[in-house]
Amino acid sequence: MSVPYHVVITDLIDDDLAPEREALGDVARVTALRARSEAQLAGRIEQADALIVYHLISLTPATIGRLEKCRIIVRGGVGFDNVDHAFARERGIPVANTPDYGTEDVADSAIGMLLSLARGIHLANSRLREGREEWTYAVSAPLARLRGRTLGIVGLGRIGTACAVRGKAFGMDVAFYDPYKPDGYDKALGVRRVETLNELLGQSLAVSLHCPLTEETHHMIDAQAIEAMPRGSYLVNTARGGVVDTGALPDALASGRLAGAAIDVLEQEPPPPDDPLLAAWRDPGHPAHDRLILNPHLAWYCEEGWSEVRRKSAETCRRALLGLPLRNIVN
């Protein structure tokens, strides 16, 4: 059976495309380009009726401007800063994200990272494995009890809310900073609103980031912001890499301002070999070696979440191709 449309997946996917074909098979053929750079898209996407884009490449005006009949660009994930959605709007192309997959998985990862840091699990494992310490609880001392301490959440969207609920389950005092959240949401959830970022930072034993990457949030957490946090606090970023100036982390860990940091996302993925953060993390003589957790953008991942984001991204394409009302449009 011939189908009238063509959906192109630009990057990341490298399998039989079963979830996409199940959602689109009767209306579109699906092609995965497995591109590692935007340049590799040239001559391969111009006739696409819809694009699904993941996080390994960016779509700039140079590429978007070559799309001749594209009805929608779907970002297979929550963040959409790698797609020039403003230029796409000028071209009349809607851009949608897929915000409702993996919410629980990212929140679980954020809390899991925090527990590993705050309970000394990562620190003890790292030091004992290399035989640098005696086999005793003191390897991780001192540790602070989480119950009753403040968990500061930056960005109270879907994932931030899920993280807040988990923090409450551990008996933490959950506060949040999100100037775009309507009044009353804090009361419904049973958390505290804080009016400024510095106020939140100054009272939080742990800060977990769940905001989008925008001009406003780029390097929101820099050396000055970290200095506003209590000495011996923890920072967790499962949001977007550019929200944190990671160049400030080695010194903050070395000075003890941060007792630990967990970073799931970086501005450049994979990071360059000479990244100072990686150098400190790999150096047994640097405190970051024991007090920094780095993950390769995997907080969202589980088999169920992976299937969910692929299916929902394909279903968004299907709605656009069939002329149905669109959801999650970001431009």
JOFENLIN-V575972 format. One line per field, one symbol per residue. ss: DSSP state (H for helix, E for strand, C for the rest). phi: phi as a letter, one per 20 degrees, with the letter a starting at -180 (. if undefined). psi: psi as a letter, one per 20 degrees, with the letter a starting at -180 (. if undefined). A space follows every 10 residues. Layout:
ss = ???
phi = ???
psi = ???
This chain:
ss = CCCCEEEEEC CCCCCCCHHH HHHHCCCEEE EECCCCCHHH HCCCCCCCCE EEECCCCCEC HHHHCCCCCC CEEEECCCCC CCECHHHHHH CCCEEECCCC CCHHHHHHHH HHHHHHHHCC HHHHHHHHHC CCCCCCHHHH CCCCCCCCCE EEEECCCHHH HHHHHHHHHC CCEEEEECCC CCCCHHHHHC CEECCCHHHH HHHCCEEEEC CCCCCCCCCC ECHHHHHCCC CCEEEEECCC HHHECHHHHH HHHHHCCEEE EEECCCCCCC CCCCCHHHHH HHCCCCCHHH HEEECCCCCC CCHHHHHHHH HHHHHHHHHH HCCCCCCCEC C
phi = .fceccddef bmfbbemgff ffedgecbec cdelfdbfff egmccfefeb cdcddecddd ggeffefebf eaddefrefc fecffffgfg emdfdcdced dmgffffgff ffffffffem ffffgfffge mecfebgfgd fecdffgnee deddndeffg fffffffffe neeecbcbfd effoffffem cdedfcffff ffddfccdeb dfecffeflg ddgfffffef fneccccdec gffdeffefg ffffengdea bcceccfccf ffgeggffff feegedgfgd dcddceldgf ebffffffff ffffffggff femegedmfd c
psi = pqqirpppoh rgpmbjkggg hhhihiiqqp pphkqiqhhi ipjiihjqhq qppbjirqor hhghiiphkp iqppomagqk ijpnhghhgh ikoqpqamik qjghgggggg hgggghghjj ggggggghhj kirqnqhihj qqqqphpirp oppoolbggh ghhgggghhj jqopqqonij pqqhhhhhhk rppphqghgg gijphqpppk qrorhhipkh nahgghhiqq pkrqppojeq hihpnihigg hhhhiigpiq qpohqqhppq qqhjphghgg hioiiphhhi jpppqlljhi prhghghghg ghghhggggg hjkrpqqkpi .
